[in-house]
Each structure stands twice: as structure tokens, then as C-alpha cells.
Amino acid sequence: MKRDFKKNYNLVEENSSFLKWKLLFSKHIKTNFFNKSKFFVEYEKMDENILLNIFLKSVSKKLLKITNSKQNL
């Protein structure tokens, strides 16, 4: 199970308000010719749906159902 605890990254292309990682110049010119306040960028976004997060969420939901202590809630 430990080897599945890696982070997953997805490549994202979007029209953003700020420059994040890599400017896609040709797409930037096409989409933002009149709107100079945006940048068409490409960056990697970490995926939160990894096995560890799914496991922790399910365990905490089950523990919430069985606890009686207000402090634990």
C-alpha cells in the first residue's frame, strides 16, 4: 500500500489571471488578443484523489459515526 502513496499530477491548460508556470504564447495571442489582463498558461496540478486521501476520508467518516464524545466530534 505504501507504494500507492505517491502524488499524481495532471497537466492543465487554462486562461488564468496570473502567470503560473509556462506561457503558451500562440494560444495566448489567439485567446487574449483584446483582453490583456489574462494569460494562457500550462501547469501541473496535484490530484487530491489518491489512495491515501480516499482511505483517510472513509476512515474519518466511519469514526464520526461511532464516536459519542463531543470532544472527538
Residue pairs with C-beta under 8 A, 6 or more apart in sequence:
1 51
4 50
4 51
4 52
5 50
5 51
5 52
6 50
7 46
7 47
7 50
8 46
8 47
8 49
8 50
9 44
9 45
9 46
9 47
10 44
10 45
10 47
11 42
11 43
11 44
12 42
12 43
12 44
12 45
13 24
13 27
13 40
13 41
13 42
14 40
14 41
15 31
15 32
15 38
15 39
15 40
15 41
16 38
16 39
16 40
16 41
17 37
17 38
17 39
18 39
19 39
19 41
20 39
20 41
20 43
21 41
21 42
21 43
21 44
22 41
22 42
22 43
23 39
23 40
23 41
24 40
24 41
24 42
27 40
28 39
28 40
30 40
31 38
31 40
32 38
32 39
32 40
63 72
64 73
67 73
